[in-house]
Amino acid sequence: MIRPVEPKKILCIHDLSGVGRCSLAVILPVLSVMGLQPVALPTVVLSTHTGGLGEPARLDGSLYGEAALDHYHALGLDFDCIYTGYLGGEAQVALAEKAFSLWGNAHKIVDPVMGDNGRAYSSVTPALIQRIRDLCRSADLILPNYTEAQLLLERAPVSDPLEDPAAQALADDLTALAPNVVVTGLPLGKYIGCAGGGRDRFVLKKLHLDRSFPGTGDLYGAVLIGSLMQGNALSAAADNAAEFVSLAIQNTPAGQDTRFGVWFESLLPRLCPAARDD
Ligand code: PXL
């Protein structure tokens, strides 16, 4: 008899933005369809993301998050993985730190959400950058984009194109902070690439993108983590994630308002383990 195995639990500490297809709104469906069990811990509830849809309605989740972590710990729950993303301030970094210390054996993955396109987000202060840099030091894997990689390394962020060796060197330099690194959104000539540092080094030049959308970093992170939790090596997981993001962008009709994110929903069945050979 085949004994059923409980799906792995992933604690997802990210914002919940109602409109705009980013953060928990993409992470939860992706992880579920990949056969995993995401547990959402919204750091902040927003009516939309903050990327150009006006001033969102906002509900801070710091106190809720502290109480939810205590509740999960009292229940004796275990998490296979903790995945952190958008942290709206230093109190929310403390939430991630608390989760890391309560579940010391979980695989800890930090997406150090701080900026994009060569600039830190307006709400991101030097003190917050330092706290997030410190959080990265307790992670097993970090997933910065190109801008965040430079902020973590205390380099002035630029969006200039890179050669492959420089992309690889950036990922290698970040292993001073965390043992495994994937840098996303690297401008590699006519490609957007990602580079991995640590035990599983690689440079992938996968995406030939004509448009950029909010939330594709979260989509990428969710597929990568889902793939890792399914037992794939980091470079294979990064490859799967790049391919899915590329497909989702191609699936979004030209002329759509990019602020509303990529049309990934109809592609979700491709991520389902049972549907893989269809
Ligand atoms: O990773 C995209 C994202 C997530 N969360 C919030 C955002 C954005 C992009 O703008 O504003 C709150």
py3Dmol code that shows the C-alpha trace and the ligand (Angstrom):
import py3Dmol

protein = """\
ATOM      1  CA  MET A   1       0.000   0.000   0.000  1.00  0.00           C
ATOM      2  CA  ILE A   2       1.316   3.462  -0.828  1.00  0.00           C
ATOM      3  CA  ARG A   3       1.287   5.568   2.295  1.00  0.00           C
ATOM      4  CA  PRO A   4       0.236   9.163   1.612  1.00  0.00           C
ATOM      5  CA  VAL A   5       2.905  11.737   2.480  1.00  0.00           C
ATOM      6  CA  GLU A   6       1.831  15.047   3.963  1.00  0.00           C
ATOM      7  CA  PRO A   7       2.696  17.904   1.596  1.00  0.00           C
ATOM      8  CA  LYS A   8       5.679  19.930   2.816  1.00  0.00           C
ATOM      9  CA  LYS A   9       4.732  23.110   4.657  1.00  0.00           C
ATOM     10  CA  ILE A  10       6.189  26.425   3.589  1.00  0.00           C
ATOM     11  CA  LEU A  11       5.691  29.477   5.792  1.00  0.00           C
ATOM     12  CA  CYS A  12       5.367  32.438   3.415  1.00  0.00           C
ATOM     13  CA  ILE A  13       6.073  35.812   5.054  1.00  0.00           C
ATOM     14  CA  HIS A  14       5.091  38.309   2.350  1.00  0.00           C
ATOM     15  CA  ASP A  15       2.525  41.030   1.744  1.00  0.00           C
ATOM     16  CA  LEU A  16      -0.931  40.247   0.429  1.00  0.00           C
ATOM     17  CA  SER A  17      -1.755  42.676  -2.374  1.00  0.00           C
ATOM     18  CA  GLY A  18      -5.322  42.196  -3.600  1.00  0.00           C
ATOM     19  CA  VAL A  19      -4.805  43.516  -7.127  1.00  0.00           C
ATOM     20  CA  GLY A  20      -1.645  43.353  -9.217  1.00  0.00           C
ATOM     21  CA  ARG A  21      -0.664  39.647  -9.243  1.00  0.00           C
ATOM     22  CA  CYS A  22       2.296  39.736  -6.894  1.00  0.00           C
ATOM     23  CA  SER A  23       3.506  38.375  -3.561  1.00  0.00           C
ATOM     24  CA  LEU A  24       1.074  36.000  -1.770  1.00  0.00           C
ATOM     25  CA  ALA A  25      -1.497  36.302  -4.559  1.00  0.00           C
ATOM     26  CA  VAL A  26       0.879  34.414  -6.868  1.00  0.00           C
ATOM     27  CA  ILE A  27       2.955  32.468  -4.333  1.00  0.00           C
ATOM     28  CA  LEU A  28       0.006  30.600  -2.784  1.00  0.00           C
ATOM     29  CA  PRO A  29      -1.525  29.188  -5.986  1.00  0.00           C
ATOM     30  CA  VAL A  30       1.882  28.263  -7.401  1.00  0.00           C
ATOM     31  CA  LEU A  31       3.033  26.360  -4.319  1.00  0.00           C
ATOM     32  CA  SER A  32      -0.329  24.596  -3.887  1.00  0.00           C
ATOM     33  CA  VAL A  33      -0.472  23.408  -7.469  1.00  0.00           C
ATOM     34  CA  MET A  34       3.104  22.148  -7.117  1.00  0.00           C
ATOM     35  CA  GLY A  35       1.894  19.813  -4.377  1.00  0.00           C
ATOM     36  CA  LEU A  36       3.121  21.855  -1.417  1.00  0.00           C
ATOM     37  CA  GLN A  37       1.295  23.413   1.511  1.00  0.00           C
ATOM     38  CA  PRO A  38       1.854  27.171   1.776  1.00  0.00           C
ATOM     39  CA  VAL A  39       1.010  28.845   5.078  1.00  0.00           C
ATOM     40  CA  ALA A  40       0.430  32.559   4.470  1.00  0.00           C
ATOM     41  CA  LEU A  41       1.684  35.094   6.981  1.00  0.00           C
ATOM     42  CA  PRO A  42       0.762  38.479   5.464  1.00  0.00           C
ATOM     43  CA  THR A  43       3.194  41.166   6.630  1.00  0.00           C
ATOM     44  CA  VAL A  44       0.779  43.806   5.357  1.00  0.00           C
ATOM     45  CA  VAL A  45      -2.527  43.664   3.485  1.00  0.00           C
ATOM     46  CA  LEU A  46      -2.675  46.100   0.588  1.00  0.00           C
ATOM     47  CA  SER A  47      -5.468  46.800  -1.862  1.00  0.00           C
ATOM     48  CA  THR A  48      -2.891  46.837  -4.682  1.00  0.00           C
ATOM     49  CA  HIS A  49       0.886  46.625  -4.917  1.00  0.00           C
ATOM     50  CA  THR A  50       2.791  49.896  -4.690  1.00  0.00           C
ATOM     51  CA  GLY A  51       3.942  49.963  -8.317  1.00  0.00           C
ATOM     52  CA  GLY A  52       1.921  52.713  -9.909  1.00  0.00           C
ATOM     53  CA  LEU A  53      -1.732  51.959  -9.055  1.00  0.00           C
ATOM     54  CA  GLY A  54      -2.114  54.896  -6.691  1.00  0.00           C
ATOM     55  CA  GLU A  55      -1.965  54.902  -2.919  1.00  0.00           C
ATOM     56  CA  PRO A  56      -3.159  51.480  -1.706  1.00  0.00           C
ATOM     57  CA  ALA A  57      -5.365  50.891   1.338  1.00  0.00           C
ATOM     58  CA  ARG A  58      -3.085  49.303   3.925  1.00  0.00           C
ATOM     59  CA  LEU A  59      -3.486  47.094   6.990  1.00  0.00           C
ATOM     60  CA  ASP A  60      -0.289  46.512   8.932  1.00  0.00           C
ATOM     61  CA  GLY A  61       0.204  42.874   9.895  1.00  0.00           C
ATOM     62  CA  SER A  62       3.086  43.131  12.401  1.00  0.00           C
ATOM     63  CA  LEU A  63       1.053  42.428  15.552  1.00  0.00           C
ATOM     64  CA  TYR A  64      -1.054  39.819  13.786  1.00  0.00           C
ATOM     65  CA  GLY A  65       2.128  38.141  12.544  1.00  0.00           C
ATOM     66  CA  GLU A  66       3.691  37.929  16.013  1.00  0.00           C
ATOM     67  CA  ALA A  67       0.520  36.333  17.409  1.00  0.00           C
ATOM     68  CA  ALA A  68       0.170  33.960  14.464  1.00  0.00           C
ATOM     69  CA  LEU A  69       3.763  32.737  14.893  1.00  0.00           C
ATOM     70  CA  ASP A  70       3.134  32.124  18.607  1.00  0.00           C
ATOM     71  CA  HIS A  71      -0.036  30.225  17.726  1.00  0.00           C
ATOM     72  CA  TYR A  72       1.704  28.013  15.161  1.00  0.00           C
ATOM     73  CA  HIS A  73       4.508  27.321  17.613  1.00  0.00           C
ATOM     74  CA  ALA A  74       2.057  26.445  20.409  1.00  0.00           C
ATOM     75  CA  LEU A  75       0.331  24.060  18.012  1.00  0.00           C
ATOM     76  CA  GLY A  76       3.656  22.295  17.535  1.00  0.00           C
ATOM     77  CA  LEU A  77       3.610  22.889  13.774  1.00  0.00           C
ATOM     78  CA  ASP A  78       6.802  22.323  11.860  1.00  0.00           C
ATOM     79  CA  PHE A  79       7.778  24.053   8.635  1.00  0.00           C
ATOM     80  CA  ASP A  80      10.015  22.526   5.998  1.00  0.00           C
ATOM     81  CA  CYS A  81      10.782  25.948   4.591  1.00  0.00           C
ATOM     82  CA  ILE A  82      10.352  29.621   5.525  1.00  0.00           C
ATOM     83  CA  TYR A  83      10.206  32.017   2.575  1.00  0.00           C
ATOM     84  CA  THR A  84      10.315  35.748   3.298  1.00  0.00           C
ATOM     85  CA  GLY A  85       9.677  38.635   0.909  1.00  0.00           C
ATOM     86  CA  TYR A  86       8.308  42.171   1.201  1.00  0.00           C
ATOM     87  CA  LEU A  87       8.874  43.444   4.749  1.00  0.00           C
ATOM     88  CA  GLY A  88       7.262  46.844   5.196  1.00  0.00           C
ATOM     89  CA  GLY A  89       9.631  48.086   7.899  1.00  0.00           C
ATOM     90  CA  GLU A  90      12.004  47.046  10.641  1.00  0.00           C
ATOM     91  CA  ALA A  91       9.220  45.560  12.824  1.00  0.00           C
ATOM     92  CA  GLN A  92       8.474  43.180  10.017  1.00  0.00           C
ATOM     93  CA  VAL A  93      12.107  42.128   9.731  1.00  0.00           C
ATOM     94  CA  ALA A  94      11.769  41.163  13.397  1.00  0.00           C
ATOM     95  CA  LEU A  95       8.838  38.944  12.390  1.00  0.00           C
ATOM     96  CA  ALA A  96      11.031  37.072   9.918  1.00  0.00           C
ATOM     97  CA  GLU A  97      13.830  36.807  12.513  1.00  0.00           C
ATOM     98  CA  LYS A  98      11.383  35.390  15.040  1.00  0.00           C
ATOM     99  CA  ALA A  99      10.160  32.761  12.577  1.00  0.00           C
ATOM    100  CA  PHE A 100      13.766  31.785  11.796  1.00  0.00           C
ATOM    101  CA  SER A 101      14.554  31.334  15.474  1.00  0.00           C
ATOM    102  CA  LEU A 102      11.342  29.403  16.276  1.00  0.00           C
ATOM    103  CA  TRP A 103      11.929  26.938  13.427  1.00  0.00           C
ATOM    104  CA  GLY A 104      15.710  26.667  13.312  1.00  0.00           C
ATOM    105  CA  ASN A 105      15.638  23.511  11.178  1.00  0.00           C
ATOM    106  CA  ALA A 106      13.499  24.965   8.382  1.00  0.00           C
ATOM    107  CA  HIS A 107      15.145  25.746   5.041  1.00  0.00           C
ATOM    108  CA  LYS A 108      15.331  29.566   5.136  1.00  0.00           C
ATOM    109  CA  ILE A 109      14.903  31.507   1.909  1.00  0.00           C
ATOM    110  CA  VAL A 110      15.025  35.315   1.819  1.00  0.00           C
ATOM    111  CA  ASP A 111      13.902  37.424  -1.104  1.00  0.00           C
ATOM    112  CA  PRO A 112      15.402  40.738   0.072  1.00  0.00           C
ATOM    113  CA  VAL A 113      12.722  42.978  -1.473  1.00  0.00           C
ATOM    114  CA  MET A 114      14.263  46.471  -1.436  1.00  0.00           C
ATOM    115  CA  GLY A 115      14.242  47.941  -4.927  1.00  0.00           C
ATOM    116  CA  ASP A 116      14.301  47.479  -8.678  1.00  0.00           C
ATOM    117  CA  ASN A 117      15.546  49.098 -11.874  1.00  0.00           C
ATOM    118  CA  GLY A 118      18.647  50.524 -10.222  1.00  0.00           C
ATOM    119  CA  ARG A 119      16.814  52.209  -7.325  1.00  0.00           C
ATOM    120  CA  ALA A 120      15.790  51.387  -3.772  1.00  0.00           C
ATOM    121  CA  TYR A 121      12.007  51.688  -3.211  1.00  0.00           C
ATOM    122  CA  SER A 122      11.110  55.028  -1.605  1.00  0.00           C
ATOM    123  CA  SER A 123      10.087  53.398   1.699  1.00  0.00           C
ATOM    124  CA  VAL A 124      13.390  51.533   2.020  1.00  0.00           C
ATOM    125  CA  THR A 125      15.749  53.318   4.432  1.00  0.00           C
ATOM    126  CA  PRO A 126      19.463  52.587   4.981  1.00  0.00           C
ATOM    127  CA  ALA A 127      18.537  51.125   8.400  1.00  0.00           C
ATOM    128  CA  LEU A 128      16.041  48.744   6.769  1.00  0.00           C
ATOM    129  CA  ILE A 129      18.657  47.710   4.199  1.00  0.00           C
ATOM    130  CA  GLN A 130      21.047  46.874   7.041  1.00  0.00           C
ATOM    131  CA  ARG A 131      18.373  44.802   8.827  1.00  0.00           C
ATOM    132  CA  ILE A 132      17.573  42.905   5.638  1.00  0.00           C
ATOM    133  CA  ARG A 133      21.292  42.353   4.985  1.00  0.00           C
ATOM    134  CA  ASP A 134      21.542  40.841   8.485  1.00  0.00           C
ATOM    135  CA  LEU A 135      18.473  38.680   7.812  1.00  0.00           C
ATOM    136  CA  CYS A 136      20.225  37.360   4.695  1.00  0.00           C
ATOM    137  CA  ARG A 137      23.104  36.189   6.894  1.00  0.00           C
ATOM    138  CA  SER A 138      20.789  33.680   8.564  1.00  0.00           C
ATOM    139  CA  ALA A 139      19.332  32.389   5.271  1.00  0.00           C
ATOM    140  CA  ASP A 140      20.216  29.195   3.413  1.00  0.00           C
ATOM    141  CA  LEU A 141      19.344  30.824   0.095  1.00  0.00           C
ATOM    142  CA  ILE A 142      18.797  34.442  -0.959  1.00  0.00           C
ATOM    143  CA  LEU A 143      17.014  35.627  -4.111  1.00  0.00           C
ATOM    144  CA  PRO A 144      17.937  39.276  -4.761  1.00  0.00           C
ATOM    145  CA  ASN A 145      17.290  40.972  -8.066  1.00  0.00           C
ATOM    146  CA  TYR A 146      20.157  42.882  -9.700  1.00  0.00           C
ATOM    147  CA  THR A 147      19.402  46.111  -7.826  1.00  0.00           C
ATOM    148  CA  GLU A 148      19.038  44.343  -4.480  1.00  0.00           C
ATOM    149  CA  ALA A 149      22.281  42.423  -5.053  1.00  0.00           C
ATOM    150  CA  GLN A 150      24.128  45.742  -5.329  1.00  0.00           C
ATOM    151  CA  LEU A 151      22.371  47.190  -2.265  1.00  0.00           C
ATOM    152  CA  LEU A 152      23.322  44.091  -0.252  1.00  0.00           C
ATOM    153  CA  LEU A 153      26.945  44.515  -1.342  1.00  0.00           C
ATOM    154  CA  GLU A 154      26.847  48.245  -0.485  1.00  0.00           C
ATOM    155  CA  ARG A 155      27.469  49.188  -4.108  1.00  0.00           C
ATOM    156  CA  ALA A 156      25.622  52.090  -5.703  1.00  0.00           C
ATOM    157  CA  PRO A 157      22.895  50.369  -7.760  1.00  0.00           C
ATOM    158  CA  VAL A 158      23.144  50.707 -11.533  1.00  0.00           C
ATOM    159  CA  SER A 159      21.173  49.009 -14.295  1.00  0.00           C
ATOM    160  CA  ASP A 160      24.074  48.775 -16.768  1.00  0.00           C
ATOM    161  CA  PRO A 161      24.434  45.605 -18.864  1.00  0.00           C
ATOM    162  CA  LEU A 162      26.771  42.893 -17.604  1.00  0.00           C
ATOM    163  CA  GLU A 163      28.947  40.202 -19.162  1.00  0.00           C
ATOM    164  CA  ASP A 164      28.413  36.635 -17.972  1.00  0.00           C
ATOM    165  CA  PRO A 165      31.572  36.550 -15.796  1.00  0.00           C
ATOM    166  CA  ALA A 166      30.541  39.746 -13.996  1.00  0.00           C
ATOM    167  CA  ALA A 167      27.062  38.286 -13.387  1.00  0.00           C
ATOM    168  CA  GLN A 168      28.634  35.151 -11.977  1.00  0.00           C
ATOM    169  CA  ALA A 169      31.014  37.243  -9.837  1.00  0.00           C
ATOM    170  CA  LEU A 170      28.079  39.166  -8.363  1.00  0.00           C
ATOM    171  CA  ALA A 171      26.438  35.907  -7.275  1.00  0.00           C
ATOM    172  CA  ASP A 172      29.777  34.629  -5.946  1.00  0.00           C
ATOM    173  CA  ASP A 173      30.360  37.840  -3.938  1.00  0.00           C
ATOM    174  CA  LEU A 174      26.982  37.413  -2.247  1.00  0.00           C
ATOM    175  CA  THR A 175      27.992  34.032  -0.853  1.00  0.00           C
ATOM    176  CA  ALA A 176      29.759  36.139   1.801  1.00  0.00           C
ATOM    177  CA  LEU A 177      26.211  36.669   3.148  1.00  0.00           C
ATOM    178  CA  ALA A 178      24.446  33.368   2.456  1.00  0.00           C
ATOM    179  CA  PRO A 179      25.681  29.947   1.304  1.00  0.00           C
ATOM    180  CA  ASN A 180      23.407  29.876  -1.749  1.00  0.00           C
ATOM    181  CA  VAL A 181      22.411  32.783  -3.949  1.00  0.00           C
ATOM    182  CA  VAL A 182      20.338  33.316  -7.074  1.00  0.00           C
ATOM    183  CA  VAL A 183      20.520  36.824  -8.535  1.00  0.00           C
ATOM    184  CA  THR A 184      17.593  37.542 -10.868  1.00  0.00           C
ATOM    185  CA  GLY A 185      16.882  40.217 -13.446  1.00  0.00           C
ATOM    186  CA  LEU A 186      20.478  40.491 -14.657  1.00  0.00           C
ATOM    187  CA  PRO A 187      20.789  42.631 -17.805  1.00  0.00           C
ATOM    188  CA  LEU A 188      22.917  40.314 -20.005  1.00  0.00           C
ATOM    189  CA  GLY A 189      22.997  41.960 -23.411  1.00  0.00           C
ATOM    190  CA  LYS A 190      19.703  41.156 -25.117  1.00  0.00           C
ATOM    191  CA  TYR A 191      18.781  38.658 -22.401  1.00  0.00           C
ATOM    192  CA  ILE A 192      17.577  38.966 -18.854  1.00  0.00           C
ATOM    193  CA  GLY A 193      19.388  36.306 -16.893  1.00  0.00           C
ATOM    194  CA  CYS A 194      19.939  34.896 -13.489  1.00  0.00           C
ATOM    195  CA  ALA A 195      23.120  33.668 -11.833  1.00  0.00           C
ATOM    196  CA  GLY A 196      23.619  31.212  -9.012  1.00  0.00           C
ATOM    197  CA  GLY A 197      26.394  31.263  -6.456  1.00  0.00           C
ATOM    198  CA  GLY A 198      27.326  28.712  -3.829  1.00  0.00           C
ATOM    199  CA  ARG A 199      27.582  24.957  -4.227  1.00  0.00           C
ATOM    200  CA  ASP A 200      25.400  24.980  -7.351  1.00  0.00           C
ATOM    201  CA  ARG A 201      27.012  27.742  -9.481  1.00  0.00           C
ATOM    202  CA  PHE A 202      25.447  28.675 -12.810  1.00  0.00           C
ATOM    203  CA  VAL A 203      24.637  31.485 -15.174  1.00  0.00           C
ATOM    204  CA  LEU A 204      21.357  31.120 -17.007  1.00  0.00           C
ATOM    205  CA  LYS A 205      20.512  33.377 -19.909  1.00  0.00           C
ATOM    206  CA  LYS A 206      16.974  32.333 -20.458  1.00  0.00           C
ATOM    207  CA  LEU A 207      14.638  35.180 -20.989  1.00  0.00           C
ATOM    208  CA  HIS A 208      14.379  37.434 -23.971  1.00  0.00           C
ATOM    209  CA  LEU A 209      11.896  39.874 -22.525  1.00  0.00           C
ATOM    210  CA  ASP A 210      10.263  42.804 -24.181  1.00  0.00           C
ATOM    211  CA  ARG A 211       8.128  43.918 -21.232  1.00  0.00           C
ATOM    212  CA  SER A 212       8.563  44.065 -17.485  1.00  0.00           C
ATOM    213  CA  PHE A 213       5.817  43.433 -14.929  1.00  0.00           C
ATOM    214  CA  PRO A 214       5.468  43.670 -11.156  1.00  0.00           C
ATOM    215  CA  GLY A 215       5.297  40.317  -9.408  1.00  0.00           C
ATOM    216  CA  THR A 216       7.439  38.314 -11.821  1.00  0.00           C
ATOM    217  CA  GLY A 217      10.126  38.070  -9.102  1.00  0.00           C
ATOM    218  CA  ASP A 218       7.547  36.494  -6.786  1.00  0.00           C
ATOM    219  CA  LEU A 219       6.376  34.124  -9.502  1.00  0.00           C
ATOM    220  CA  TYR A 220      10.003  33.192 -10.146  1.00  0.00           C
ATOM    221  CA  GLY A 221      10.715  32.690  -6.435  1.00  0.00           C
ATOM    222  CA  ALA A 222       7.621  30.549  -5.885  1.00  0.00           C
ATOM    223  CA  VAL A 223       8.351  28.201  -8.804  1.00  0.00           C
ATOM    224  CA  LEU A 224      12.023  27.971  -7.818  1.00  0.00           C
ATOM    225  CA  ILE A 225      11.156  27.125  -4.203  1.00  0.00           C
ATOM    226  CA  GLY A 226       8.433  24.693  -5.242  1.00  0.00           C
ATOM    227  CA  SER A 227      10.952  22.957  -7.494  1.00  0.00           C
ATOM    228  CA  LEU A 228      13.579  22.840  -4.739  1.00  0.00           C
ATOM    229  CA  MET A 229      11.056  21.373  -2.300  1.00  0.00           C
ATOM    230  CA  GLN A 230      10.218  18.734  -4.893  1.00  0.00           C
ATOM    231  CA  GLY A 231      13.871  17.678  -4.654  1.00  0.00           C
ATOM    232  CA  ASN A 232      15.436  19.412  -7.654  1.00  0.00           C
ATOM    233  CA  ALA A 233      18.917  20.957  -7.628  1.00  0.00           C
ATOM    234  CA  LEU A 234      19.088  24.750  -7.444  1.00  0.00           C
ATOM    235  CA  SER A 235      20.159  25.202 -11.082  1.00  0.00           C
ATOM    236  CA  ALA A 236      17.299  22.985 -12.313  1.00  0.00           C
ATOM    237  CA  ALA A 237      14.840  24.824 -10.059  1.00  0.00           C
ATOM    238  CA  ALA A 238      16.091  28.170 -11.392  1.00  0.00           C
ATOM    239  CA  ASP A 239      15.678  26.881 -14.941  1.00  0.00           C
ATOM    240  CA  ASN A 240      12.080  25.759 -14.273  1.00  0.00           C
ATOM    241  CA  ALA A 241      11.293  29.122 -12.716  1.00  0.00           C
ATOM    242  CA  ALA A 242      12.779  31.106 -15.602  1.00  0.00           C
ATOM    243  CA  GLU A 243      10.832  29.029 -18.102  1.00  0.00           C
ATOM    244  CA  PHE A 244       7.532  29.536 -16.267  1.00  0.00           C
ATOM    245  CA  VAL A 245       8.011  33.298 -15.953  1.00  0.00           C
ATOM    246  CA  SER A 246       8.900  33.491 -19.629  1.00  0.00           C
ATOM    247  CA  LEU A 247       5.755  31.545 -20.570  1.00  0.00           C
ATOM    248  CA  ALA A 248       3.601  33.737 -18.330  1.00  0.00           C
ATOM    249  CA  ILE A 249       4.937  36.866 -20.021  1.00  0.00           C
ATOM    250  CA  GLN A 250       4.312  35.370 -23.473  1.00  0.00           C
ATOM    251  CA  ASN A 251       0.796  34.434 -22.321  1.00  0.00           C
ATOM    252  CA  THR A 252      -0.005  38.064 -21.469  1.00  0.00           C
ATOM    253  CA  PRO A 253      -1.432  39.795 -24.534  1.00  0.00           C
ATOM    254  CA  ALA A 254       0.539  42.701 -25.947  1.00  0.00           C
ATOM    255  CA  GLY A 255      -1.016  46.001 -25.001  1.00  0.00           C
ATOM    256  CA  GLN A 256      -2.200  44.849 -21.572  1.00  0.00           C
ATOM    257  CA  ASP A 257      -1.563  47.298 -18.760  1.00  0.00           C
ATOM    258  CA  THR A 258       1.607  45.826 -17.228  1.00  0.00           C
ATOM    259  CA  ARG A 259       0.691  47.145 -13.759  1.00  0.00           C
ATOM    260  CA  PHE A 260      -1.814  44.285 -13.404  1.00  0.00           C
ATOM    261  CA  GLY A 261       0.863  41.618 -13.745  1.00  0.00           C
ATOM    262  CA  VAL A 262       1.240  38.542 -15.920  1.00  0.00           C
ATOM    263  CA  TRP A 263      -1.566  36.187 -16.938  1.00  0.00           C
ATOM    264  CA  PHE A 264      -0.188  33.109 -15.181  1.00  0.00           C
ATOM    265  CA  GLU A 265      -3.458  31.500 -14.082  1.00  0.00           C
ATOM    266  CA  SER A 266      -4.174  29.379 -17.143  1.00  0.00           C
ATOM    267  CA  LEU A 267      -0.594  28.050 -17.020  1.00  0.00           C
ATOM    268  CA  LEU A 268      -0.819  26.705 -13.468  1.00  0.00           C
ATOM    269  CA  PRO A 269      -1.725  23.142 -14.568  1.00  0.00           C
ATOM    270  CA  ARG A 270       1.767  22.882 -16.103  1.00  0.00           C
ATOM    271  CA  LEU A 271       3.232  23.079 -12.602  1.00  0.00           C
ATOM    272  CA  CYS A 272       1.124  20.217 -11.255  1.00  0.00           C
ATOM    273  CA  PRO A 273       3.399  17.161 -10.725  1.00  0.00           C
ATOM    274  CA  ALA A 274       0.716  14.734 -11.991  1.00  0.00           C
ATOM    275  CA  ALA A 275       0.196  16.786 -15.153  1.00  0.00           C
ATOM    276  CA  ARG A 276       3.851  17.088 -16.051  1.00  0.00           C
ATOM    277  CA  ASP A 277       3.816  14.425 -18.771  1.00  0.00           C
ATOM    278  CA  ASP A 278       0.582  15.588 -20.424  1.00  0.00           C
TER     279      ASP A 278
END
"""
ligand_1 = """\
12
PXL
O 7.360 41.920 -5.851
C 6.368 42.750 -6.292
C 5.741 43.522 -5.176
C 5.383 42.901 -4.003
N 4.793 43.557 -2.989
C 4.540 44.865 -3.078
C 4.889 45.549 -4.231
C 5.506 44.878 -5.304
C 5.877 45.571 -6.537
O 5.618 46.709 -6.757
O 4.620 46.854 -4.317
C 3.855 45.565 -1.946
"""
view = py3Dmol.view(width=600, height=400)
view.addModel(protein, "pdb")
view.setStyle({"model": 0}, {"cartoon": {"style": "trace"}})
view.addModel(ligand_1, "xyz")
view.setStyle({"model": 1}, {"stick": {}})
view.zoomTo()
view.show()
